[in-house]
Amino acid sequence: MKKLIALLLTVCLSVSMLAGCALAENAVTAPKYVFLFIGDGMSYPQIQSTADYLGAQNDTDYFMAQPSLSDNQGAILDGPDYLNFMNFEAAGSAVTYDSNSFAPDSASTATSIATGHKTYSGSINVDETATVKFETIAEKLHAQKGMKVGVISSVNLNHATPAAFYAHQASRNDYYEIGEELIASGFEYFAGGGLKKVTGNDKDRPNLYDLAKEAGYKVTFTQAEAEAVTAADGKVILIDEHLADSDAMAYEIDRTDDMWALSDYVAKGIEVLDNENGFFMMCEGGKIDWACHANDAASTIHDTIAFADAVQVAIDFAAQHPDETLILVTGDHETGGMTIGFAGTDYDTYLTLLNNQKISFAKYDTDYTAKYKENGTTFEQALADIEALFGLKTTGAEDDKLVLTPFELEQLKVAYEKSVNGTATVEDAQLEYVMYGTYDPLSVTLTHILNNKSGISFTSYSHTGLPVAVLAQGVNAAEFNGYYDNTEIYTKLANMLSVQ
């Protein structure tokens, strides 16, 4: 028996040594450059609907077409289409629940990604008692590894998701305090939307932009100034020149060619951050979430395209640094309960119909509905704008899918009266919320009708509990395969980067 035990111990020791050698040979190498792209509100429906939309256009700039297939009648079908990051070498899924909800918010889910901890919805990098602060992956890399850090967002830079990489607040609504922490972080690069509540709720506190300048940041407000920024400027905050709703960047569908896109801020970030110690860059596509809250499918898809364009800048950079770069693409949660499919179109989709929408719901509210109220525009007069901007019409050929049905036309009339003349629609407040959420009744009804005609639908104006994709390319990408909790995104990064 003693000989048998000794033999077993010898075998176990040999196996352990071999395993140790194998681990040593396959030891993960810490990436020098880490890109973390977070599509706010972006889960599988947003990704797939965008790929399908682009596939319907035969737009080869954005997807990699797969081999054609045959249906059961022998007809040739186009294969599925993939956005650039959908073709990454590793594909995982992360569940998103937080400490008090299966339909969490951006503050808690971004906290999980940035720190590996769960917390309550609305809290940023503090525990459920709001007495313990969590250090973020960005803060650790900055302090422990000397890596430069960049934070980019198409929405406000002190909004929940970007804030989760540098701030620690019990409430995501404490924008001024979050702005103070942005400045105190010392991170080298912030870019995108403007800061909210720059003088606090009472508007009597020092302006955050002035405080940033005093702390050594170069702050720019024009595109020309941003273009001139270099690494020699040290710490910089670049505020988009063409701010739109809520001082965020414009929706991609509203952006003109002379305006910087999210991808431009990623490119400038690389220029500012590149150094011998490497960098960590978080880039948020925040307006994907805002468009989904409003159930605006066309704006959602266009902002997801802008997000993919930003990822492409990192892909191009990684091609020059293939053994040093890790690119992660994920979402914090899903917004809107977006679906590919609608009861009124059965198994069919008509995604090219979304091409008829020319502006976002937000721009329609400010540029058109506001003027209808001011000028006393009639519904019949407004129909001309509706056809020009959304393609929806009252007459047309029998097979024209953009012709409004009597039911849809009545929906629009009711919404118009509610928006422009304040006429009550229904007495039941809950039913009215289901119809319009907190959005302008006319614009949300327009997008709902066009969505549905296209074969797209939404179930909510809020977040849902869907898991999100985690797609990875480059150094240690395989670590992100599998199905796991969103806190594991932090854990995997922290382990490979050897931060304490």
C-alpha atoms as one frame of an Amber mdcrd trajectory, in Angstrom:
protein
   0.000   0.000   0.000   2.839   2.402   0.887   4.458   1.712  -2.495   1.152
   2.368  -4.245   0.698   5.669  -2.404   4.276   6.691  -3.218   3.706   5.812
  -6.863   0.477   7.859  -6.940   2.246  10.822  -5.336   5.021  10.591  -7.896
   2.507  10.503 -10.750   0.567  13.449  -9.300   3.762  15.450  -8.860   4.801
  14.709 -12.439   1.403  15.716 -13.765   1.535  18.928 -11.725   4.982  19.753
 -13.039   3.864  19.105 -16.611   0.770  21.262 -16.072   2.963  23.964 -14.607
   5.234  23.815 -17.639   2.240  23.988 -19.929   0.915  26.992 -18.039   4.314
  28.639 -18.207   4.497  28.051 -21.934   0.973  29.434 -22.401   1.231  32.215
 -19.838  -0.826  35.213 -20.826   1.075  38.246 -22.018  -0.153  41.563 -20.730
  -1.339  43.707 -23.638   0.332  47.086 -23.939  -2.710  48.693 -25.533  -6.249
  47.963 -24.309  -9.368  49.241 -26.056 -12.692  48.726 -24.291 -15.691  49.689
 -26.407 -19.043  49.806 -24.617 -22.194  50.190 -26.658 -24.592  51.600 -24.092
 -27.893  49.754 -24.397 -26.348  47.481 -27.034 -27.070  43.780 -26.891 -27.639
  41.162 -29.559 -30.746  42.817 -31.085 -28.950  46.113 -31.722 -25.919  44.352
 -33.215 -27.884  41.951 -35.396 -30.436  44.487 -36.621 -27.587  46.767 -37.708
 -25.840  43.939 -39.530 -29.105  42.914 -41.187 -29.847  46.514 -42.172 -26.428
  46.903 -43.773 -26.788  43.542 -45.446 -30.075  44.692 -46.928 -28.173  47.619
 -48.495 -25.440  45.282 -49.750 -23.031  47.612 -47.974 -19.673  45.840 -48.058
 -17.934  48.589 -46.086 -19.293  47.247 -42.811 -19.790  43.533 -42.997 -18.207
  40.315 -44.101 -20.716  38.351 -46.186 -20.940  34.649 -45.467 -21.568  31.955
 -48.106 -25.014  31.949 -49.691 -27.519  29.389 -48.454 -30.473  27.621 -50.010
 -33.930  27.530 -48.467 -36.068  24.401 -48.486 -37.480  25.354 -51.892 -34.005
  25.597 -53.363 -33.953  29.384 -53.694 -30.600  31.066 -53.061 -30.531  33.240
 -49.949 -27.960  35.792 -48.912 -25.927  34.535 -45.999 -25.820  36.378 -42.668
 -23.811  39.574 -42.517 -21.401  40.614 -39.791 -20.235  43.956 -38.418 -16.455
  44.215 -38.044 -16.476  43.254 -34.345 -18.917  40.377 -34.929 -16.067  38.619
 -36.706 -13.661  38.858 -33.750 -11.820  35.687 -32.787 -13.490  35.337 -29.365
 -17.198  35.580 -28.574 -18.615  35.516 -25.076 -21.810  36.550 -23.310 -22.192
  38.378 -20.008 -25.240  38.510 -17.759 -26.010  42.008 -16.499 -28.199  41.868
 -13.363 -27.166  44.139 -10.491 -27.814  44.144  -6.740 -31.481  45.067  -7.024
 -32.664  44.460 -10.592 -32.626  42.034 -13.503 -33.118  45.121 -15.705 -30.170
  47.157 -14.412 -28.938  50.647 -15.237 -25.691  51.954 -16.700 -24.227  53.058
 -13.374 -24.312  49.618 -11.782 -23.419  47.625 -14.881 -20.507  49.882 -15.791
 -19.385  49.553 -12.161 -19.336  45.765 -12.613 -17.258  46.062 -15.779 -14.864
  48.642 -14.325 -14.387  47.159 -10.834 -15.709  43.593 -10.692 -18.323  44.477
  -8.064 -22.104  44.472  -8.103 -23.999  47.423  -6.670 -27.415  49.061  -6.721
 -28.838  50.673  -9.830 -27.903  54.344  -9.834 -24.673  53.921  -7.866 -21.200
  54.377  -9.298 -18.258  52.421  -7.862 -19.589  52.227  -4.301 -21.104  49.279
  -2.469 -24.762  48.926  -1.502 -24.191  50.929   1.683 -22.448  53.701  -0.261
 -19.650  53.589   2.325 -17.086  51.488   0.444 -15.471  52.806  -2.725 -14.209
  50.507  -5.474 -11.032  51.300  -7.400 -11.483  50.965 -11.159  -9.368  49.097
 -13.690  -8.498  52.442 -15.283  -7.355  53.937 -11.972  -5.254  50.864 -11.198
  -3.559  50.815 -14.570  -2.856  54.527 -14.305  -1.402  54.326 -10.800   0.269
  50.913 -10.794   1.430  50.495 -14.384   1.939  54.056 -15.540  -0.409  53.495
 -18.481  -2.107  56.560 -19.902  -5.914  56.523 -19.836  -8.535  57.870 -22.204
 -12.308  58.084 -21.731 -14.534  58.863 -24.724 -18.322  59.095 -24.949 -20.869
  60.304 -27.460 -22.945  61.487 -24.492 -21.914  63.564 -21.478 -18.466  62.823
 -20.096 -19.855  62.816 -16.550 -22.708  60.477 -17.484 -22.921  57.072 -15.806
 -20.872  54.840 -18.112 -17.806  57.063 -18.569 -18.026  58.074 -14.901 -17.710
  54.435 -13.876 -14.048  54.504 -14.883 -13.009  57.404 -12.644 -15.777  58.389
 -10.173 -17.236  57.032  -6.925 -20.699  58.350  -6.087 -23.817  56.996  -4.414
 -25.920  58.692  -7.098 -25.206  58.904 -10.793 -27.128  62.200 -10.743 -24.423
  63.984  -8.751 -22.980  65.324 -11.990 -20.984  68.151 -10.467 -19.239  65.879
  -7.978 -18.586  63.377 -10.754 -17.081  66.199 -12.816 -14.792  67.072  -9.920
 -13.605  63.462  -9.836 -13.022  63.530 -13.591 -10.617  66.409 -13.059  -8.981
  64.783 -10.033  -8.405  61.522 -11.926  -5.503  62.988 -13.851  -6.388  60.814
 -16.840  -4.769  62.167 -19.954  -7.650  62.159 -22.433 -11.374  62.893 -22.214
 -13.390  63.502 -25.355 -16.938  63.666 -26.706 -20.060  65.156 -25.163 -20.118
  68.129 -22.825 -20.210  68.025 -19.039 -23.594  68.215 -17.324 -24.282  70.660
 -14.463 -20.979  72.501 -14.943 -21.839  74.890 -12.078 -23.815  72.468  -9.929
 -27.524  72.289  -9.203 -27.565  75.769  -7.671 -25.438  77.188 -10.504 -23.230
  79.039  -8.034 -20.201  76.747  -7.863 -16.948  77.168  -9.818 -17.320  76.169
 -13.454 -15.982  72.657 -14.018 -14.212  73.664 -17.207 -12.380  76.438 -15.321
 -11.419  73.968 -12.597 -10.113  71.587 -15.261  -7.918  74.314 -16.752  -6.594
  75.178 -13.287  -5.717  71.489 -12.832  -3.588  71.526 -15.970  -6.058  70.319
 -18.582  -6.209  71.844 -22.017  -9.929  72.188 -22.765 -11.132  72.636 -26.336
 -14.606  73.474 -27.613 -14.085  73.662 -31.380 -13.158  71.066 -33.944 -10.231
  73.135 -35.158  -8.812  73.271 -31.623  -9.303  69.515 -31.231  -7.544  68.801
 -34.511  -4.526  70.798 -33.319  -4.167  68.822 -30.060  -1.093  66.585 -29.767
   0.509  64.419 -27.113   2.654  67.425 -26.188  -0.444  69.105 -24.726  -0.442
  66.627 -21.853  -3.898  66.267 -20.297  -6.762  67.280 -22.569 -10.553  67.487
 -22.558 -12.079  67.770 -26.031 -15.731  68.864 -26.093 -17.536  68.309 -29.375
 -18.259  71.559 -31.179 -21.688  70.491 -32.428 -23.443  69.483 -29.214 -27.084
  68.507 -29.615 -29.730  67.249 -27.169 -28.660  67.430 -23.514 -25.182  68.629
 -24.544 -24.355  65.254 -26.080 -22.925  64.631 -29.516 -25.469  64.621 -32.322
 -27.129  61.389 -33.331 -25.218  59.833 -36.205 -28.279  60.133 -38.457 -28.140
  63.933 -37.883 -24.366  64.303 -38.215 -23.041  66.022 -41.331 -19.768  65.125
 -43.029 -17.996  68.206 -41.689 -18.676  67.156 -38.077 -16.366  64.847 -36.143
 -17.687  61.344 -35.503 -16.965  59.048 -32.572 -14.219  57.449 -34.668 -12.376
  60.774 -34.943 -12.139  61.017 -31.169 -10.708  57.490 -30.999  -8.088  58.395
 -33.612  -7.128  61.568 -31.747  -7.045  59.595 -28.499  -4.491  57.192 -29.909
  -2.344  60.141 -30.980  -2.506  61.697 -27.501  -2.116  58.499 -25.464   0.476
  56.413 -27.308   3.613  56.035 -25.188   6.155  53.448 -24.098   4.019  52.283
 -21.145   0.929  51.774 -23.278  -2.615  52.966 -22.693  -6.152  51.994 -21.701
  -8.991  53.550 -23.685 -12.710  53.241 -22.926 -15.025  54.437 -25.684 -18.786
  54.538 -25.142 -21.392  54.641 -27.878 -23.885  56.300 -25.551 -26.505  57.402
 -28.023 -27.346  53.826 -28.958 -28.999  53.720 -25.542 -30.748  57.070 -25.927
 -32.199  56.085 -29.301 -33.424  52.761 -27.918 -35.087  54.486 -24.962 -37.072
  56.478 -27.534 -37.724  53.350 -29.655 -36.102  55.014 -32.676 -34.791  52.046
 -34.678 -33.206  54.051 -37.497 -31.239  56.256 -35.091 -30.235  53.178 -33.084
 -28.855  51.473 -36.163 -26.979  54.543 -37.399 -25.335  55.041 -34.001 -24.357
  51.371 -33.929 -22.725  51.913 -37.321 -20.855  54.920 -35.874 -19.773  52.669
 -32.998 -18.453  50.081 -35.469 -16.560  52.852 -37.269 -14.892  53.748 -33.964
 -13.955  50.106 -33.405 -12.422  50.051 -36.879  -9.905  52.704 -35.832  -8.724
  50.354 -33.081  -8.651  47.423 -35.520  -6.437  49.438 -37.861  -4.164  50.381
 -34.953  -3.961  46.750 -33.834  -2.853  45.739 -37.326   0.277  47.805 -36.668
   0.693  46.374 -33.132  -0.656  42.820 -33.451   1.232  41.346 -30.499   0.516
  44.217 -28.115  -3.156  45.099 -28.541  -6.399  43.801 -27.038  -9.765  45.066
 -28.283 -12.941  44.345 -26.324 -16.436  45.198 -27.524 -19.418  44.795 -25.210
 -22.531  46.481 -23.887 -23.557  47.446 -20.384 -27.180  46.274 -20.774 -29.912
  46.121 -23.402 -32.337  49.015 -23.844 -35.839  49.024 -25.244 -36.437  45.319
 -25.713 -35.636  45.688 -29.399 -36.735  42.796 -31.592 -36.242  41.780 -35.209
 -39.801  40.858 -36.075 -43.264  42.393 -35.736 -46.728  40.845 -35.644 -47.876
  42.949 -38.574 -45.144  41.664 -40.906 -45.161  38.002 -39.787 -41.838  36.442
 -40.797 -40.845  39.259 -43.114 -38.600  42.266 -42.619 -38.277  45.304 -44.853
 -35.248  46.977 -43.328 -34.517  49.213 -46.307 -37.677  51.141 -45.388 -35.628
  52.658 -42.550 -33.678  54.561 -45.222 -36.687  56.848 -45.474 -36.020  58.302
 -42.009 -33.763  61.326 -42.464 -33.446  62.707 -38.917 -33.628  61.501 -35.328
 -36.705  61.784 -33.161 -34.877  64.444 -31.114 -34.142  66.675 -34.094 -37.723
  66.291 -35.327 -38.937  67.449 -31.890 -36.784  70.586 -31.879 -36.837  71.527
 -35.557 -40.380  70.598 -36.512 -42.837  69.854 -33.694 -41.706  72.953 -31.794
 -42.451  75.064 -34.885 -45.836  73.402 -35.362 -46.774  74.604 -31.885 -45.413
  78.070 -32.543 -47.008  78.499 -35.966 -50.288  76.682 -35.437 -49.488  74.233
 -38.228 -52.338  71.924 -39.205 -52.012  68.145 -39.284 -52.510  68.167 -43.046
 -49.622  70.617 -43.449 -47.402  68.521 -41.187 -48.011  65.447 -43.347 -45.763
  66.945 -46.025 -42.842  67.015 -43.546 -43.697  63.511 -42.363 -43.474  62.162
 -45.906 -40.221  64.019 -46.614 -38.534  62.989 -43.357 -39.998  59.521 -42.678
 -41.402  58.434 -46.036 -44.856  57.837 -44.575 -47.658  58.926 -46.908 -51.425
  58.846 -47.213 -51.607  57.676 -50.823 -49.547  55.518 -53.159 -49.423  52.291
 -55.112 -51.223  49.284 -53.662 -47.954  47.524 -52.832 -46.277  50.636 -51.350
 -45.505  49.610 -47.789 -45.014  53.225 -46.690 -48.677  54.132 -47.254 -50.383
  54.683 -43.903 -53.282  52.417 -43.065 -56.450  54.064 -41.697 -55.467  52.824
 -38.224 -51.928  54.270 -38.508 -53.248  57.576 -39.829 -55.610  57.834 -36.884
 -52.727  57.059 -34.495 -50.756  59.932 -36.027 -53.683  62.356 -35.800 -54.211
  61.587 -32.115 -50.478  61.939 -31.400 -50.329  65.202 -33.335 -53.191  66.682
 -31.324 -51.488  65.587 -28.103 -48.099  67.032 -29.106 -49.159  70.291 -30.737
 -52.451  71.206 -29.116 -52.167  69.389 -25.796 -55.366  67.448 -26.456 -55.890
  64.526 -24.098 -55.498  61.150 -25.803 -56.672  58.649 -23.212 -57.753  58.999
 -19.594 -55.642  56.079 -18.459 -52.154  57.421 -17.630 -50.636  53.944 -17.742
 -52.014  53.334 -21.227 -50.675  56.705 -22.344 -47.243  55.756 -21.039 -47.358
  52.504 -23.020 -48.214  54.535 -26.114 -45.601  57.291 -25.737 -43.363  56.718
 -22.745 -41.941  60.075 -21.688 -41.345  61.117 -25.303 -43.123  63.504 -27.613
 -46.235  61.635 -28.836 -45.824  62.655 -32.479 -42.194  61.671 -33.002 -42.454
  58.415 -31.039 -45.572  57.444 -32.986 -43.787  58.178 -36.263 -40.826  55.980
 -35.364 -43.094  53.221 -34.051 -45.016  53.108 -37.327 -41.874  53.105 -39.475
 -40.197  50.529 -37.194 -43.152  48.198 -37.474 -43.483  48.557 -41.238 -39.789
  47.592 -41.389 -40.294  44.537 -39.189 -38.714  45.995 -36.028 -40.425  46.375
 -32.659 -39.691  47.399 -29.059 -41.185  46.192 -25.779 -40.034  48.943 -23.420
 -38.835  52.518 -23.013 -36.472  51.261 -20.308 -33.704  48.702 -19.919 -34.194
  44.947 -20.106 -32.444  41.932 -18.636 -30.877  40.482 -21.784 -27.245  39.328
 -21.633 -24.746  41.285 -23.700 -22.111  40.162 -26.159 -18.423  40.263 -25.212
 -16.340  40.162 -28.375 -12.542  40.160 -28.253  -9.646  40.425 -30.685  -5.913
  40.350 -30.067  -3.755  39.534 -27.055  -5.526  37.053 -24.726  -8.774  37.331
 -26.674  -9.622  33.689 -25.922  -9.985  34.571 -22.228 -13.324  36.175 -23.077
 -14.983  33.122 -24.590 -17.842  31.596 -22.623 -20.924  32.668 -20.703 -20.233
  34.532 -17.477 -21.135  37.401 -15.171 -20.266  40.941 -16.282 -17.946  41.292
 -13.264 -15.698  38.738 -14.961 -14.795  41.281 -17.634 -12.935  43.225 -14.953
 -11.485  40.073 -13.399 -10.096  38.795 -16.680  -8.541  42.176 -17.477  -7.095
  42.618 -13.995  -5.526  39.158 -14.016  -3.857  39.517 -17.391  -2.653  43.048
 -16.598  -1.419  42.007 -13.132  -2.979  44.840 -11.166  -3.627  44.494  -7.455
